[in-house]
Amino acid sequence: MSEEEIVDLISEGVVYEDNGDMTVDVQPGDNAYSKKIEEYLLQLDPSEITKWTTAEVCSQFLERIQFSYLVENFTVNNITGRVLLMLEEKNLVEMGVNVIGDRLMILSYLKLLKKKKVEADKMATLWSGETPASGIQYSEDCGQCCAKIFCPCCITRKMWRITGQGIFYRIVPPCSWFTTVTQEYIDFRFLKDMELRTKNTCACCCQTHELIMYATQASDKDEEHSSPEYQAEHQLLHPDAVKVENVVRNAWSNARLVAD
């Protein structure tokens, strides 16, 4: 029997898995059966779950976990995908799920989905950009400004990405056979402060925005720092620096609330 056929049988509640020379009937409540359901749930995309209609919740969740007898309860209470991820035990009681064992099983499966959604939200991109940014005011000199236009690979670039978990940026050196792309990461747990700087350039005709982020880093491999930790500065010179400050502050605040 193929793996696809086995998965289909799981959804129907009757599964036969090959175990050497014999077959084993896996029924609801068995560890193997629960494991198969968990594998299915972990493959689901949280962003797609939030778009589910009530009918899709019943077909893609209830029937898959073998609780199709609750389809009417979920339909009457208009449990969409977004609502599904908000359900708690008291809600299931109010909906008429009276069997304690069933409630606990549903909650355990919902816990998997909620955990995956939290992880997906943390890694979702809140802002992305590249430095040095376009514009002469964001260039060190005219040479770099021309290089950005005519030969972007001739200058060192930073590719920034901000998520709910932290700040990532890749340092891409000028094109060469002997260079290596490196990546820096600022975990919000170690972000200490930020400073937004704005200054006039080009005879006061233009403004540049720079965001300085201070983060605590371990320095056991750095002989220049005698203390176990030191504050490193990460500079983002970009027209979106004002916007990025708000994005980072909101994500930083949310990360601290989750940690607490």
N, C-alpha and C positions, 0 to 999 in steps of 0.2 A: 504494500500500500504506500502511495506517495505521501510526502510531507503535506502537500496541499490538501489531499483527501483527509488526512488525519485532522488538520486544522478545521476543515469543514464539519467533520463529525463532532469535534469539540463544541462547536457552536450549537450543535443539535443535542448535546448532552450525552452522546454515546461515542466513546472513543476506544479504539483498539490499537494498542501500541505493540510493535514487535519487540519481544524480549527473548532473544535467542531462538529456541525452537518452539516457543509457546507464545500466546497472545494474552495480554492482560486487559481486562475491561476496566477502564477508568471512569468512575462515577462521580457525580457531584459530592463534594465533601472530602474526596481523596486529595492528598498532598500534590500528586501529579496533576490532578485536574485544576487545583487552585493555581499551581505554577503556570499552567498553560494560559489561564485567564490573565494572570499578572503579566505574562509576556505580551499578550495581546494589548493590554491597557498601556503598557510602557511604549508600545509602538505608535500610539495615537499622538497626533499633533495637538497640543493644547490650544493653539490659535484656531484650529479648525473646530475643536470641541465647543468653543464659545459661540460658534456660528450655528450649531445644531438647532433644529426645530424640535418640538416635543416628539414628533414622530421619529426623528433620527435618534433622539435620546433613548427611546424605547427599543429601536432596532439595533443601534450600535452599542448600547450600554446594557440595558435591562435584559434583553434576550441573550446577549453574549455571556452575561454572568449567570444565566439561568434563573432569572426572576421575572419571567414574562407574566406571571400571575398579577404583577403589580402595574401592568401597562395602564389599566384604567385609572389607578390611583395617580400615576404620574401625568396622565393626559388631563384628567379633571382639574388638577392643580397647576397645569400649564408649566411643567418643568422643562424649560429649554436648556440648551447646553450651558449658557451663562449661569442660570439658576442652579443647575446640577452641581457646579463647582462651589456653590455657596451653602449647600445642604449640610445641616447638622442633625444630631440624633433627635433633638426636640421636634425638628421639622418632619422627620420620618414618622414620629409618633402621631403628630397632628394629621399626617396624610393617611393614617390608618395602617401603618406597617407595625402590627402588634407582636409579631414573633421576634423575641429578643435576638435569637441566633441569626435571623435574616437581617435584622438591623445592623448587627455587628459586622456581618460579612459585607454588606453594602458600604458601611462606613470605612472598612479596611480597604476596599477597592477605590473608594472616593479619595482616601488619603494618598494613594499612589498618584492619582490624577492631579490632585492639588499640589503635591510635592513637585511633580514634573512641571506644572505651570509656573510655580515659584522659580524654579531653576531656569525655565525658558525666559521669564520676565527679567531675571538678573542678567542674562546674556543678550537680551535684545539691544540693538544699537539705538542709542538716544541721540547721538550726533557723531558725524564722521567728517574728516577734512584732511587737508594736506598742507604742510608748511615746507618751504616758504610759500606764502600765498601770492596770488597775482597782484600786480600793482607795484610801482616803483617805491612807494612808501613802506612796503614790506620786503624790500630787498636791501642787502648790505651795501650795494653800490650799483652803478649802471651795468657793470659787467655781469653781475648775477641776474639783474633784471632781463638782460638780453638772453642769457643762458636759459632762463625759465621759459622763454618764448621759442627760441630756436633749437635748443639742445637740452631738454629737461633732464636727460640722463647724465648730464655733465656736472650736476650739483647734488649735494647731499639733501635728501628729502626725508620728512617724517610723515608717516601715514597714521593719523589719529583716529581712535574709535572709543567712544564713551558708552558704557553699559551701566546697568543697575548694580553691577558688582564692583566696577572700578574703571580705570582709565588705561587703555592700551595705546602704545604707539611703536611702530616699526621704523627703525632708522635704516634707510636705504642709501648706501654710499654711492658716489659716482661710478658709472659703469667701468668695470675692470674685471679681469679674470681672477684677481687676488683679493677681492673684497667680500665681506660677509654681512648679510642682513641680520641685524640684532633687534631684539624686542624688549621694550620696557613695560612694566606693569605697576600701576599704583592702586593698591587695594584700598578701598574707602576706609577700612579699619585703621589704616596707618596714615591717612590724610589728616594733616594738622591745621592747615590754614590756607587761605587764598588771598591774593591781592591783584586787583585789576588796575592796570596803569594805562592812561591815555595821554598822548603827547602830540603836539603839532609838529608837522614836518613840511618840507618843500615851501619854505617861507610862509609858514602858517596856513597854507592853502589846503593841506591834507592832515588827517588825523590817523594815528596808528593806535591799535588796541592790543594790549599784551596782558595775558593772564599768567600770574606766577602761582604755582601750586607747591606747597611745602609738605613733604611727606617724610615720616620717620622710616629709616632703613637700617638694617643690620650692617655692621661695618667690621666684622671679625676678619675679613680678608683685606681690609683697607688699612694700611699701616699709618696713613695720615691722620686717622681718627683714633684717639685713645679710648674714647667711651664706647660702650657696647652698641650704642645707637647714635645716629646723627640725622640732621634734617637736610634732605636733598631738595634742590629747587628744580622744578620742571616748568619750562617756559613755553607758552603757546602764543606766538605772535601771529594773529589772524584777525580778519575783519569781523568774524563771528565771536570774538572773545567775550563780548558783553553777554551774548546769548549763551555761550558755553558756561559762563560763570553761573547763570541761573540753573542750567541743566545739571551741572555738577553739584550745586548746593542742594537742589531737590533730591537728587539721587543719593547724595551723601547723607542727608537727613533721613531718608527712607531706610538706608542701610543701617544706620545707628538705631532706629526704632526696632528693626527686625532683630538686631543683636541684643537689645535690651529685653 
